[in-house]
Amino acid sequence: MKNLDKFLNKAELELLQGFSENESLMRVVKKVLLARVYENGTLQKGKDPEPYKNFALSYVNEDNPMKPQKVTNEEIGVRLRAAWEGILIIEEAFKEIEKYKKVAEEDPKENPAI
């Protein structure tokens, strides 16, 4: 039994299988979930750089309007570790979803000995 079978009903499992077989949709959803880490603060053609949006650098940027107060080095470490754990959780979830891909059944080959 796969882990998600424990709490998803048959209709949900069928939807999950369809999702797992749509590689383009899987990539899009994964990008959306990881956007805060993978996207913010990166340089892109045709876009102005916004380095303070990078989640890691925003913790130490004194001019960041989103940061309510001065953050200690320990707090920065805690936040970075939490972000890393979040990334790992998302990656593991997508690995679990991939287990629901329908395995293509091969036609049995004719036995030449028969």
Secondary structure, DSSP 8 states (H G I E B T S, - for coil): --GGGGT--HHHHHHHHHHHH-HHHHHHHHHHHHHHHHTTT---TTS---GGGSHHHHTT-TT-TT--S---HHHHHHHHHHHHHHHHHHHHHHHHHHTTS----------TT-
